[in-house]
Amino acid sequence: MEGQEILGSQLKGNEIDLMVQDGILQRKLQGRSRIKVICNDPSRLEFYLKNQFGINNLSSYLENLELGGSRRENIKTSSDSKAKKVRTFKGFLVNCYDSIPAILNDNQLIIQPFLGSFTFICDFENFKIDKNIVIVGVENAENFRFIEHQKYLFKGQKVLFVSRYPQSKDLIKWLQSIPNQYIHFGDFDFEGIGIYLNEYQQYLGERATFFIPQNIEGLIKKYGSKDLYNLQLDRRKLIFEDDNIDNLLAIFHQYKKCLEQEILIGNEF
């Protein structure tokens, strides 16, 4: 928040990864393998800490932790006296370009968001759809917003798109409760594969697949980023049994490039 840089090795954890994914913090590569973490907009970080973690004053909060203050003192600096993460909503966002019939709390629901809007499912425990509908989990916000420009990727399938954000276990709990096929649509890089393996495939097993376009090699060769490849040196140790992903990793290493999924928006290659 003071404009300084912190070594990536000194700033790790799920919360940090989430802040980077949400654009609150930024990682930058120095040299060939040294990663530093920065904050381009301290005001966004301050708002994020207050909204997501209930921390109203970071300096006072840290000082209180170091001094081992009382719960009463914690309340002054955090909206939760136990300093736990605050969940504003439970549930997840859904989107579609063709209307999807569903049942929510025993009532019929037609999911058909207006262009530029999404549907938020709060009572996901009571949310049901036809078992033949394919669930596509979208990693990046821009792809989730412009799904109508990616229809060519899922021709012949009745698809309901779900967003990875807001990030919680609600989505995976719902996916585990239904029999539907799940396709993970994320970035074509080591981190994207890691998200698929760790957050979805290990819970859904054979019902889960990682989406890979047929022309992925040409896309990576032409549009891939060497910086993205080099930035994820510490994420290359993946444990899996999937020939398709193994072939995708071979392409990464062949061209020393990775690819962000936004390239597929509106571009029917």
C-alpha positions as CSV (number, residue, x, y, z in Angstrom):
1,M,0.0,0.0,0.0
2,E,3.1,2.2,0.4
3,G,4.3,1.6,-3.2
4,Q,7.0,-0.9,-2.3
5,E,7.6,-4.3,-4.0
6,I,7.6,-7.6,-2.1
7,L,9.3,-10.8,-3.3
8,G,6.8,-13.4,-4.5
9,S,8.4,-16.0,-2.2
10,Q,7.6,-13.8,0.8
11,L,3.9,-13.3,-0.2
12,K,2.1,-16.5,-0.8
13,G,-1.2,-18.1,0.0
14,N,-4.7,-18.6,-1.4
15,E,-5.8,-15.1,-0.4
16,I,-2.8,-13.6,-2.2
17,D,-3.6,-15.7,-5.3
18,L,-7.2,-14.5,-5.2
19,M,-6.1,-10.8,-5.0
20,V,-3.9,-11.3,-8.0
21,Q,-6.7,-13.0,-10.0
22,D,-9.0,-10.2,-9.0
23,G,-6.5,-7.5,-10.2
24,I,-6.0,-6.1,-6.7
25,L,-2.3,-7.1,-6.6
26,Q,0.0,-7.6,-9.6
27,R,2.9,-10.0,-10.1
28,K,5.8,-8.9,-12.3
29,L,8.7,-10.9,-13.6
30,Q,12.3,-9.5,-13.0
31,G,15.0,-11.3,-14.8
32,R,14.3,-14.9,-15.8
33,S,12.7,-16.2,-12.6
34,R,12.4,-13.5,-9.9
35,I,8.8,-12.5,-9.2
36,K,7.8,-9.5,-7.3
37,V,4.3,-8.5,-6.0
38,I,3.1,-4.9,-6.3
39,C,-0.1,-2.9,-5.8
40,N,-0.9,-0.4,-8.5
41,D,-3.9,1.0,-6.8
42,P,-3.8,1.1,-2.9
43,S,-7.3,2.5,-2.7
44,R,-8.7,-0.7,-4.3
45,L,-6.7,-2.8,-1.9
46,E,-8.1,-0.8,1.0
47,F,-11.6,-1.3,-0.2
48,Y,-11.0,-5.0,-0.9
49,L,-9.7,-5.7,2.6
50,K,-12.7,-3.9,4.1
51,N,-15.3,-5.6,1.8
52,Q,-13.8,-9.2,1.7
53,F,-12.1,-9.5,5.1
54,G,-13.8,-6.9,7.3
55,I,-10.5,-5.1,7.9
56,N,-11.3,-1.4,8.3
57,N,-7.8,-0.2,9.1
58,L,-4.9,-2.4,8.0
59,S,-2.2,-0.7,10.1
60,S,-4.3,-0.8,13.3
61,Y,-5.3,-4.4,12.5
62,L,-1.7,-5.6,12.1
63,E,-0.6,-3.7,15.2
64,N,-3.4,-5.3,17.2
65,L,-2.4,-8.8,16.0
66,E,1.2,-8.2,17.0
67,L,0.3,-7.0,20.5
68,G,-2.2,-9.8,21.0
69,G,-5.1,-7.5,21.7
70,S,-8.5,-8.4,23.0
71,R,-11.6,-9.2,20.9
72,R,-13.0,-5.8,21.8
73,E,-10.0,-4.1,20.2
74,N,-10.3,-6.4,17.2
75,I,-13.8,-5.2,16.6
76,K,-12.5,-1.6,16.2
77,T,-10.3,-2.6,13.3
78,S,-12.2,-5.5,11.9
79,S,-15.9,-6.0,11.3
80,D,-15.6,-9.5,12.6
81,S,-14.2,-9.9,16.2
82,K,-12.6,-13.3,15.2
83,A,-11.1,-11.7,12.1
84,K,-12.6,-14.3,9.8
85,K,-13.3,-13.7,6.1
86,V,-16.7,-12.1,5.6
87,R,-19.1,-13.7,3.1
88,T,-21.4,-11.1,1.7
89,F,-23.4,-13.5,-0.5
90,K,-23.5,-17.3,-0.9
91,G,-24.0,-18.7,-4.4
92,F,-22.7,-18.1,-7.9
93,L,-23.4,-16.4,-11.2
94,V,-24.8,-18.1,-14.2
95,N,-25.2,-17.0,-17.8
96,C,-26.5,-18.4,-21.1
97,Y,-27.2,-17.4,-24.7
98,D,-30.1,-19.8,-25.1
99,S,-32.8,-19.9,-22.4
100,I,-32.4,-22.6,-19.8
101,P,-35.4,-24.0,-17.9
102,A,-34.6,-24.7,-14.2
103,I,-36.2,-25.3,-10.8
104,L,-35.4,-23.0,-7.9
105,N,-37.1,-23.7,-4.5
106,D,-39.7,-25.9,-6.3
107,N,-40.6,-23.1,-8.6
108,Q,-40.1,-23.0,-12.3
109,L,-37.4,-20.6,-13.5
110,I,-36.3,-19.6,-17.0
111,I,-32.7,-18.5,-17.1
112,Q,-32.3,-15.9,-19.8
113,P,-30.3,-12.9,-18.7
114,F,-30.5,-9.7,-20.7
115,L,-27.4,-8.8,-22.6
116,G,-25.0,-7.2,-20.2
117,S,-26.5,-8.8,-17.1
118,F,-26.2,-12.2,-15.3
119,T,-28.3,-14.3,-13.0
120,F,-27.1,-14.9,-9.4
121,I,-28.2,-18.2,-7.8
122,C,-28.2,-17.8,-4.1
123,D,-30.2,-20.9,-2.9
124,F,-28.0,-23.2,-5.0
125,E,-29.0,-26.2,-2.7
126,N,-32.4,-26.0,-4.3
127,F,-31.4,-25.2,-7.8
128,K,-32.0,-27.9,-10.4
129,I,-31.5,-28.2,-14.2
130,D,-31.9,-31.0,-16.7
131,K,-29.1,-33.6,-16.5
132,N,-28.4,-33.2,-20.3
133,I,-27.4,-29.6,-20.0
134,V,-23.6,-29.1,-20.1
135,I,-22.1,-26.9,-17.4
136,V,-19.2,-24.7,-18.6
137,G,-17.1,-23.1,-15.9
138,V,-15.6,-19.9,-17.1
139,E,-12.4,-18.7,-15.5
140,N,-12.1,-15.1,-16.7
141,A,-14.7,-12.4,-16.3
142,E,-14.5,-11.0,-19.8
143,N,-15.2,-14.4,-21.4
144,F,-18.1,-14.9,-19.0
145,R,-19.6,-11.5,-20.0
146,F,-19.3,-12.1,-23.8
147,I,-20.4,-15.7,-24.0
148,E,-22.6,-14.9,-27.1
149,H,-19.4,-14.2,-29.0
150,Q,-18.1,-17.7,-28.2
151,K,-21.1,-19.8,-29.3
152,Y,-19.0,-21.3,-32.1
153,L,-16.9,-23.1,-29.5
154,F,-19.9,-25.1,-28.1
155,K,-22.0,-25.9,-31.2
156,G,-24.6,-28.6,-30.8
157,Q,-24.6,-28.4,-27.0
158,K,-27.1,-27.0,-24.6
159,V,-24.9,-25.0,-22.3
160,L,-25.2,-23.2,-18.9
161,F,-22.2,-21.0,-18.1
162,V,-21.1,-20.6,-14.5
163,S,-18.6,-18.1,-13.2
164,R,-15.6,-19.0,-10.9
165,Y,-16.2,-15.7,-9.1
166,P,-17.2,-14.9,-6.4
167,Q,-14.8,-17.6,-5.4
168,S,-16.2,-20.0,-2.8
169,K,-17.0,-23.7,-2.4
170,D,-20.6,-23.1,-3.3
171,L,-20.2,-23.8,-7.0
172,I,-18.3,-27.1,-6.5
173,K,-20.8,-28.2,-3.8
174,W,-23.6,-27.7,-6.4
175,L,-21.6,-29.4,-9.2
176,Q,-21.1,-32.4,-6.9
177,S,-24.8,-32.6,-6.2
178,I,-25.8,-32.9,-9.9
179,P,-24.9,-35.5,-12.6
180,N,-24.2,-33.1,-15.4
181,Q,-21.1,-33.0,-17.5
182,Y,-18.7,-30.2,-16.5
183,I,-16.3,-28.5,-18.9
184,H,-13.6,-26.1,-17.5
185,F,-13.1,-23.2,-19.9
186,G,-10.0,-21.3,-18.7
187,D,-6.6,-20.0,-19.7
188,F,-4.3,-22.3,-21.6
189,D,-1.4,-22.0,-19.1
190,F,-0.1,-23.9,-16.1
191,E,-2.2,-21.9,-13.7
192,G,-5.4,-22.6,-15.6
193,I,-4.7,-26.3,-15.7
194,G,-3.9,-26.2,-12.0
195,I,-7.2,-24.5,-11.2
196,Y,-9.0,-27.2,-13.2
197,L,-7.2,-30.1,-11.5
198,N,-7.3,-28.7,-7.9
199,E,-10.7,-27.1,-7.8
200,Y,-12.8,-29.2,-10.1
201,Q,-11.4,-32.4,-11.5
202,Q,-10.4,-33.9,-8.2
203,Y,-14.0,-33.5,-7.0
204,L,-15.9,-34.4,-10.2
205,G,-13.7,-37.1,-11.6
206,E,-14.6,-38.3,-15.1
207,R,-17.5,-35.9,-15.3
208,A,-15.0,-33.0,-15.7
209,T,-12.9,-32.2,-18.8
210,F,-10.6,-29.3,-19.7
211,F,-11.7,-27.4,-22.8
212,I,-9.0,-27.4,-25.5
213,P,-9.8,-26.0,-29.0
214,Q,-8.8,-28.2,-31.9
215,N,-6.5,-25.6,-33.3
216,I,-4.8,-24.8,-30.0
217,E,-1.3,-25.3,-31.3
218,G,-1.8,-22.8,-34.1
219,L,-3.3,-20.3,-31.6
220,I,-0.4,-20.7,-29.1
221,K,2.2,-20.4,-31.9
222,K,0.6,-17.2,-33.3
223,Y,-0.9,-15.5,-30.2
224,G,0.8,-17.1,-27.2
225,S,2.9,-15.1,-24.7
226,K,6.4,-16.1,-23.6
227,D,6.1,-13.8,-20.6
228,L,3.1,-15.8,-19.4
229,Y,5.0,-19.0,-19.9
230,N,8.1,-17.6,-17.9
231,L,5.9,-16.1,-15.2
232,Q,4.6,-19.5,-14.2
233,L,7.9,-21.3,-13.7
234,D,6.9,-22.3,-10.1
235,R,3.5,-23.8,-11.3
236,R,4.8,-26.4,-13.8
237,K,4.8,-29.4,-11.5
238,L,1.3,-30.8,-12.2
239,I,0.2,-34.2,-11.2
240,F,-2.5,-35.7,-13.5
241,E,-3.5,-38.6,-15.8
242,D,-4.9,-37.0,-18.9
243,D,-3.4,-37.4,-22.4
244,N,-5.1,-34.3,-23.7
245,I,-3.6,-32.1,-21.0
246,D,-0.3,-33.8,-21.5
247,N,-0.3,-32.9,-25.2
248,L,-1.3,-29.3,-24.3
249,L,1.7,-29.1,-21.9
250,A,4.0,-30.4,-24.7
251,I,2.8,-27.5,-26.9
252,F,3.6,-25.0,-24.1
253,H,7.1,-26.3,-23.8
254,Q,7.6,-26.6,-27.6
255,Y,6.9,-22.9,-28.2
256,K,7.7,-21.7,-24.6
257,K,4.4,-19.8,-24.8
258,C,1.0,-19.9,-23.0
259,L,-2.3,-18.4,-24.0
260,E,-5.1,-16.5,-22.2
261,Q,-8.6,-17.5,-23.1
262,E,-9.8,-14.0,-24.1
263,I,-8.3,-14.5,-27.5
264,L,-11.3,-16.7,-28.3
265,I,-13.9,-13.9,-27.8
266,G,-15.4,-13.1,-31.2
267,N,-12.7,-14.9,-33.2
268,E,-13.9,-18.0,-35.0
269,F,-10.5,-19.2,-36.1
